């Protein structure tokens, strides 16, 4: 610095270091600059401050690792698409990948459904639920019922609709909700903690009478 007026100020490494030195000059040292060079001096000091503040701001901005992505609702809820076919499955192995089975069922009939709509907020468009009719052997059924009764009984449970996928004999345990196409499962309902698995962490379990059959509903939230 200190050259003729109009000398170009370029932010190279050496010049930035020189700008830092100039910015720390004492008032007496400032007086050594001629009137002609002071405008260039002040311009360079200002340019240094702009460069310094810009670099500081950039260095404090968090950046995601290369290839990383922020989890969205779909990923948190198990990647469920916004529309799923209304398919009924009896595949116990596939079911075991979605929920916890405290005992191997003798048989299972289950389905998945999206809870929300593309524009809904709660439940959201990626929230979904699973309904299952599980049949265990009698000993396992008694153990499951005993463990469930250790939890506080639920006063109310969600209704279900579209019950054609359930066997005819099971529908006898359903009670129609007046003036709606929905039904509620009759019986004592308990939290389905023993069956929960991320992201299906909420829901209920109802034993159908004294039979070894249970109706299970789990959903994301």
C-alpha positions in Angstrom: 0.0 0.0 0.0 1.0 3.7 0.0 1.4 3.8 -3.9 -0.2 6.4 -6.2 -3.9 7.2 -6.0 -6.0 4.7 -8.0 -3.6 1.8 -7.4 -5.7 -1.4 -7.7 -6.5 -3.2 -4.4 -6.7 -6.9 -5.0 -7.4 -9.3 -2.1 -4.4 -11.6 -2.6 -2.9 -13.3 0.4 0.0 -10.8 0.8 -2.3 -7.8 0.3 -4.7 -9.1 2.9 -1.9 -9.4 5.4 -0.8 -5.8 4.5 -4.3 -4.6 4.9 -4.3 -6.1 8.4 -1.1 -4.2 9.2 -2.5 -1.0 7.9 -5.7 -1.4 9.9 -3.6 -1.5 13.1 -1.6 1.8 12.5 -1.6 4.3 15.3 -2.9 7.9 14.7 0.8 9.0 14.4 1.5 6.4 11.8 -1.6 7.5 9.9 -0.2 10.9 9.5 2.7 9.5 7.5 0.3 8.9 4.6 0.0 11.7 2.2 -3.4 13.3 1.4 -3.2 11.8 -2.0 -2.8 8.2 -0.7 -5.4 8.4 2.1 -8.5 7.7 -0.1 -6.8 4.6 -1.5 -5.9 3.6 2.0 -9.4 4.0 3.4 -10.8 2.1 0.3 -8.5 -0.8 0.9 -9.3 -0.9 4.7 -13.0 -1.0 3.8 -12.4 -3.7 1.2 -10.5 -5.7 3.8 -13.4 -5.5 6.2 -15.9 -6.6 3.6 -13.7 -9.6 2.7 -13.1 -10.5 6.3 -16.8 -10.4 7.2 -17.7 -12.4 4.1 -15.2 -15.1 4.9 -16.3 -15.3 8.5 -20.0 -15.6 7.5 -19.2 -18.3 5.0 -17.1 -20.3 7.5 -20.0 -20.3 10.0 -22.5 -21.6 7.6 -23.1 -25.3 8.2 -22.8 -27.5 5.1 -24.1 -31.1 4.7 -21.6 -33.8 3.8 -21.3 -34.7 0.2 -24.1 -37.0 -0.8 -25.9 -36.5 2.5 -29.6 -35.6 2.6 -32.0 -34.4 5.3 -34.4 -37.1 6.4 -37.9 -36.3 5.3 -41.2 -37.4 6.7 -41.4 -40.4 4.4 -38.0 -41.7 5.6 -38.9 -41.2 9.2 -42.2 -43.1 8.7 -40.6 -46.0 6.9 -40.7 -44.7 3.4 -44.5 -45.4 2.9 -45.7 -44.0 -0.4 -48.7 -41.7 -0.5 -50.8 -44.3 -2.2 -50.7 -48.1 -1.5 -52.9 -50.8 -3.0 -55.6 -52.2 -0.7 -53.9 -55.6 -0.6 -54.3 -58.1 2.1 -51.4 -60.4 3.1 -51.0 -63.6 5.0 -47.2 -63.4 4.9 -46.0 -63.8 8.5 -42.4 -63.3 7.6 -43.1 -60.0 5.9 -45.2 -58.9 8.8 -42.4 -59.7 11.2 -40.2 -57.1 9.4 -42.8 -54.4 10.2 -43.8 -55.2 13.7 -42.6 -57.1 16.8 -44.1 -60.5 17.3 -43.8 -61.5 20.9 -44.7 -65.1 19.8 -44.9 -66.8 16.4 -48.5 -66.6 15.3 -50.2 -69.7 13.9 -51.7 -67.4 11.2 -52.0 -63.8 10.3 -54.1 -61.6 8.0 -53.0 -58.0 7.7 -53.0 -54.9 5.6 -51.4 -51.5 5.4 -53.1 -48.2 4.6 -52.1 -44.5 4.3 -53.6 -42.4 7.1 -53.4 -38.9 5.6 -54.0 -37.3 2.3 -51.5 -35.4 0.0 -52.6 -32.1 1.5 -53.2 -33.1 5.1 -51.0 -32.1 8.1 -52.1 -34.4 10.9 -52.0 -37.2 10.0 -49.5 -36.2 7.3 -49.4 -37.7 3.7 -46.7 -40.1 4.7 -48.3 -41.4 7.9 -49.7 -44.9 7.6 -51.2 -47.7 9.7 -51.2 -51.5 9.9 -54.1 -53.7 10.9 -53.8 -57.4 11.6 -55.8 -60.3 12.8 -53.3 -62.5 14.6 -54.0 -66.1 15.8 -51.7 -67.7 18.3 -51.7 -71.0 20.0 -53.7 -71.0 23.3 -50.7 -70.8 25.6 -49.1 -67.9 23.8 -52.4 -66.1 23.6 -52.8 -66.4 27.4 -49.2 -65.0 27.9 -49.8 -62.1 25.5 -53.1 -61.2 27.2 -51.5 -61.4 30.7 -48.7 -59.0 29.6 -51.2 -56.7 27.9 -53.3 -56.4 31.1 -50.3 -55.1 33.0 -50.8 -51.9 31.0 -53.6 -49.4 31.6 -56.8 -50.4 29.7 -57.7 -48.0 26.9 -61.0 -46.2 27.3 -61.5 -45.7 23.6 -60.0 -46.9 20.4 -59.9 -45.9 16.7 -62.7 -47.2 14.5 -61.9 -49.3 11.4 -63.5 -49.4 8.0 -63.3 -51.6 5.0 -63.7 -54.8 7.0 -64.3 -57.2 4.0 -60.7 -58.4 4.4 -61.5 -59.9 7.8 -62.9 -63.5 8.0 -66.7 -63.6 8.3 -66.5 -65.2 11.8 -64.2 -62.4 13.0 -66.7 -59.7 11.9 -69.1 -60.9 14.6 -66.7 -59.2 17.0 -67.2 -55.8 15.3 -69.8 -53.2 16.4 -71.1 -50.8 13.7 -70.6 -47.1 14.5 -74.1 -45.5 13.9 -74.5 -43.4 10.7 -71.0 -44.3 9.4 -69.4 -47.1 7.4 -67.0 -47.7 10.3 -66.8 -50.3 13.0 -65.2 -50.8 16.4 -63.7 -54.0 17.7 -65.6 -55.3 20.7 -63.5 -56.3 23.7 -61.0 -54.9 26.2 -58.3 -52.8 24.4 -54.8 -52.3 25.6 -51.7 -50.4 24.3 -49.9 -52.6 21.8 -46.4 -51.9 23.2 -45.3 -55.5 22.8 -45.9 -55.3 19.1 -44.5 -51.9 18.4 -41.6 -51.4 16.1 -40.3 -48.1 14.6 -42.0 -46.3 13.0 -45.2 -48.1 14.1 -45.0 -47.0 17.7 -48.7 -46.3 18.6 -51.8 -48.4 18.6 -53.9 -50.9 20.4 -54.5 -54.6 20.9 -57.9 -56.3 21.4 -58.4 -59.9 22.3 -61.5 -61.4 20.7 -63.3 -62.9 23.6 -61.4 -65.7 25.1 -60.2 -67.0 21.8 -56.5 -67.0 20.8 -57.2 -64.3 18.3 -56.2 -60.6 18.6 -57.0 -57.6 16.5 -54.0 -55.3 16.3 -53.7 -51.7 15.0 -50.4 -49.8 14.8 -49.8 -46.5 13.2 -47.1 -43.9 12.7 -47.4 -40.4 14.2 
